[in-house]
Amino acid sequence: MKTNKIKSISADLGFGIIIGFVNSIFGSGGGMIAVPLLTKKGFEQKDAHRNAIAVLLPVSVISAALYISKSVISLSDVYPYLLSGSVGAIAGTLIMSKISPKMLKGIFGAFIVYAGIRLLIR
């Protein structure tokens, strides 16, 4: 029994590393890994999305801080998107409570397919 718990913790830590790595390279792309993993672990669809956001926020802040500290990005480049991005985040949070889990899963899947096709075409 203890061995299974150690394996589960090890898997969670490994997935966390992968999510952080993907997120820092693709810019919040870790959610495409986090949501399916969380649903596989038994989270309801909406809870998987909410928890993925909670995980990705600090990971994104750490990545952004490292990029800023290395002068790879400039805060002046980011400012125009902060306010509008915050408005979008508020709107998404409010809409999430009104969307069925099935619809959310479909929208998420469609977005992943769209993003994949767009990357292949470019």
Secondary structure, 3 states (H helix, E strand, C coil): CHHHHHHHHHHHHHHHHHHHHHHHHHCCCCHHHHHHHHHHCCCCHHHHHHHHHHHHHHHHHHHHHHHHHCCCCCHHHHHHHHHHHHHHHHHHHHHHCCCCHHHHHHHHHHHHHHHHHHHHHC
